[in-house]
Amino acid sequence: MTEHTTGTGIDPGDADEAVKLIVDNAPRMYTWSYERERGQLISLYEKAMASQWNSATDLDWSIDVDPEALAAASAEQAVIVQVARAAASLPGSPFASWGEREFTALGIEALKAQLSQFMHGEQGAMIVAAKITETVPWIDAKYYAATQTMDEARHTEVFARYLHTKLGEAYPMNPPLEAQITALVEDSRWDIAYLGMQIVIESLALAAFGSLLRWTEEPLLRKLLRYVLSDEARHVAFGVISLTEYYEHLSAAELRDRQEFLAENTIRNRTRSAIPEIWERMGVGFERAAPYLSEAARTLDRSVFTNFDEAFFSKLVPNVRKLGLLDANDGHLRRLWADAGLMRWEYADDTATDYATYDAVAADRAAAS
């Protein structure tokens, strides 16, 4: 019999492959006040209950998926293919002998890598939502966070099922995303879980899922993304409603910490993992491919690389404005983001617009009735 010394039921020798162990330093909080006092959270909770969907019955998993057509239609995958195509003309390039078959295969691998990060990120969101349920002091927020935990479980499940049944082997979680979510779980302050997940990462998710939805015509993925986006828009609204109230009562020093957190997670840390496993699967190897990819990237129009960042910041900045964090401490964060050119999105459409746009579950049920 194997002795389990971790207290988790997992053999320590297998832990790196089977699970990731994280120490959560936040105190759990009961509340004995069951009065429903926060009208916006009450409405959001009731909407969340009415909008629960069933991944087994609301999605048609019998639909056949053509990975080549799916990859070709995705703008995110087109970026990596464009860079590799440009690199093919460089002297000594490992892509010089590639034809359309190889570039198509690269697009499929990149698509699998992207959906894998969606899957891993949704599991991270499930863990953080469970933490918020345990640590937030308000009963209305606990109620809503519990519904979000269920949402994130469903999202993790559908991305995993889509990958495994329609596309093939998933990729591991990329290190920057893993580190970002791990830090939220480890932090002792409950509002940092809100700020990092509900405001930053969920805004990132809205941008990523929305981008893929605009480009793909594959019916199963389109409906899956519409339903996930319907949930995600509520999740960001949950963060905005809760933190706007909480931040009204923090000191200048505490607000400065939150401003620095946002700066660190945006302009100071915009790391994008190249997911080296893609190149291993393509038989090239990341170390060999990387110099040619870097050189080729410098020759391409910069808009190829900035479209996603623009979609992300157009969601993030107006939501942070609502929290009052732009102008706290004499506009500390406003100045940092202005220097980075981000303030042009201050009055972009915020989560309220997303909430109306992506109310897919209600729209489908109304159409069916």
N, C-alpha and C positions, 0 to 999 in steps of 0.2 A: 504493500500500500504506500502511495506517495504521501509524504508529509507536507501539508500546506502551512507555510509559516507566515503568509501574508495576511491571513484572516479574511481572505476573499473567496476561498475555494478554488483559487487558481494556483497551479504549480509555479513557483517563482521562476523556474527555468523556462517556462513557456509564456511568461507574462508579456514579454516584448511582442510576441506574435499574436497572442490571444486578446490582450487587453492593454490599455494604458491606464496606469494608476496615478490619480491626481489627489493631492491633499487639499480639501476645501477648508479654508480658515474662517469662514463666516459663521457667526452664531445663528442658530435656528430660533425662530420667533413664533410663539403662540400669541394670539390676540384674543382677549375676552370681550372685545367690543364687536358685537355682531350687527350693529346698526348699519343700514345701507345708506351711506352719507354722500357718496360721490356719484352724482348723476351720470356723468360722462362714462365712467367705468361701468356703471350698471347697464347702460345702453350697449356698451361694447361687449359686455359679457353675454347679454341676451342675444345680440347679433351673432356672437361666436357659437352659442348653443344652436341657433337656428341654421347656421351655415356649415355644420359638421357634414362631411361627405364620406362615403364608403369606398375605399380604393378597390375593393373586390367587385362591387356592383355598379359603381358610377363610371368606371373606366372599362373600355372594351379591349381586354388583353388578347383577344383573338386576332386583332389587326396585325397583318404582316408588315414588317418594317424593312425597308431597303437601306442598309447602312451607307452605301455609296451616295444615294440621292440625298439622304439626311445630312451627311457631312458636306456635300457640295453646296447645300442651301444655307449653311451656317456661317455668318460673318465672323464669329470668333475663330472658327477653324480656318477660315480663309486667310487670316493674318499669318499664322504659322506656315501655311502652304505658300503664301506670297514670299515670305522671307526665304524659305527653302528654294523656291524657284529662282529668286534673285541670286542666291548663293551658288546655284548650279553653274553659273557662268564664270565663277572665280577660278583662277589657276589652282589646280590641285584639289578642287572641291570634291568631297565624298558624294555629292549629289550630281556630279557631271554626267554620270551614266544613267541617271534616273529618267524614266518615261512616265506617261500618264498613270500607269498602274501603280507606281511607287508613290506618286504625289496623291493619288486617291487614297491609298492605304494610309498615308500620313494624316490626311484629313479625318479618316475614321478613328485613328488612334488619338488624335487631338480631341475629337468629340467625346470619346470614352473618358479621356483624362478630365475634360471639363465636367461631364456629368458625375464623375467620381468625386470631384471636389464639392459638387452640390450635395451628394449623398453624405459625405463626411461632415460637411458644414451643418447639414440639417440634424445629424446626430449631436453635434456640438450644441446646436440651438436647443435641442431637447433637454440636454443636461443643464444648460444655463437657465432655461425656463423652469425646470424643477427646482433649481437653486433659488430663483426669485420667489416661487411659491412658498418655500421654506423660510425665507429671510425678510420679505417685505412686511411692514407692520400693519398694513391696512387690509381688512377682510375683503373689500371689493377687488383689490389688486390680487390677493391670493386666489380668489375665485377665477379671475380672468387668466392669471398665469397658469392655473391648472388646465384650462382649456387649450392654452397655447402649447403646453407640454404634449397634449394629445395631438394637436396639429403637427408638431415637429416629428413625432413618432410616425405619423402617417406619411409625411414628406420623405423621411428617411426610407421608409418601406417602399414607396413607389419609385424612387430613384434607383434603389437597389434592385427592385424587380425589373425595371426597364433595362438597366444595364445587363443583368444576368440572363434575361430571356430574349432580349432583342439585339444586343450589341456584342456582348462577350465580357472578357475578364476586366475587372475594375482596376484602377490605379490606387496606390496608397495616398493618404492625405499629404498635401504639400506642406513643408515645414513652416512657412510663414503663417498659414491659416491655423495649423495645429498650435503654434506658439501663441497666437492671438487669443484663441478660445481657451487654452490652458490658463493663460494669465487671468482671464475673467473668472474662471472657476476658483482659482487660488486666492483671489483678492478678498479681503475681509469686509469690504464695503459693499452693501447690497446694491447701492445705486450704480456702482461701476459695472455690475452685471447688466443692468438696464442700459446704461449709456453705451457700453461696448457692443451689446447684442442688438437691442431694440433700435438703436439709432444708427450705429456705424455698420454693423454686419448685415442687419436687415435692409438698410438702404443699399448696400452692395448687392444683396440678393435681388431686390427689386430691379436694379439696373441689369444684372446678369440674366435673370429669368426673362425680363421684358425684352432684352436684346434678342435672345434666342427665339422667343415667341414671334417677334416681328419677322424673322427670317425663315422659320421652318414652316412647311406645309404638311408635315407628317401628322395625321389626325390624332393619333394616340398621344404623342408628345405635346401637341398643341392643347388638347383638353387637360392633360396632366398639369402643364404649366399654367393654364388659366386658373385652375383650381388652387394650385399652390400660391399663385400671386394674389388671389382673393384673400387667402389667409394672411399672407405676409404684409399686405397693406394694413390690416387690422393690427398686426404685431407692432409695426412702427407707430401707429396711432396710440397704442397702449403705452409705449415708452414716452411719447410726447406728453400725453395727459398726465402721467404719474410724475415725471421728472419736473415738469413745469411747476407743479405744486411744491415739490420737495425743495427745489433750488431757490424758491422764494425765501427760505429760512436758513440758508447756509451762510457762513461768514465769507468775507472776501478771500481769505486764505484757502478755504475749502473750495470755493468756486475757481480759484486759480489752479488748484490741482486738477479739476475737471477740464479746464481749458487746456492745460498742458497734456492731459490724456488725449484729447481730441487732436491736438497738434501732432503728438507722437504717432497717432494712428492714421494720420492723413499725410501731411506734407513732409514729415521727417521719416516716415517709414512707409514707402510705397513699393515695397519689395514684391516682385512677381516671380514666383518659382517657375523655372523653365521645365519642370517635371522631366528630369533626365531619363526616366524610365521609357519615355516615348522613343527616344533615339536608340535605346538598347533594343526595344522591340522591333525597330526598323532596321536593325543590324548594322548601325553606323557607330554608335557609342557617343555619349555626350561630349567627352573630352575631345574627340576628333571633330565633331560637328560644331562645337561652340564658337571657335574663332571665325569660321566662315559665316555662321549665322549672325554674329555681331557685326562683321564687316558689311554684310548684305543689308542689315537693318538700317545702317546709316545712309544707304542710298535710296531708301523708300520715302515716300511722302509721309510727313509726321502725322497726318490725319489718320493713317492706318492704325496708329497706336494710341491716339488720344480719344477716339470715340467712346470707348468704354469709360474712361476716367470722367469724361464730361457727363455721361449718363449717371454715374455714381454721385458726383458732387452736386448735380442738379437736384438730387433727392436729399442729400445730406445737409447742405447749407441752409435751405429754408426751414428744415426741421430743427436745426440747432438754433436758428434765430428765434423760434418759438420758445425755446428753453430759457432765453435770456442770457445765454453764454457768450454770444458775440460781443456784447457791450459791457459785461461785468469787468471790474478792475480797469476802468477807463478804456475799454475796447481792446484789451490785450489780444484776444483771439481774432477779433476783426482785423487788427493790424497784421497778424501773422498770416491770415488767410488772404488778405489784400495783397501782401507782398508775393504770395504764390499765385495770384490771379484768380482766386476762387470766389471773390465777392460778386462777380457778375451773375452768380446764381442765387443771390440772396432772396430774390422775389420770384424765383421759378415756381412752377406748380408744386405744391407740397403734398403731403400724404393724404390730405382730404380729397384731392383730385384722384390720386391712385386708388383710394378706397372706393370711390364711385366707379372708376374705370374698370376695376378688376373684380367687381361683385358678380363673379361668374356663376356661383352656385345658385344664387337667387334668380339670376336671369334664366338659367337653364330650367329651373323648377317652374318658373312662371310660364316659359314656353311650352313645357310639357303638360301643363294643367289645362 
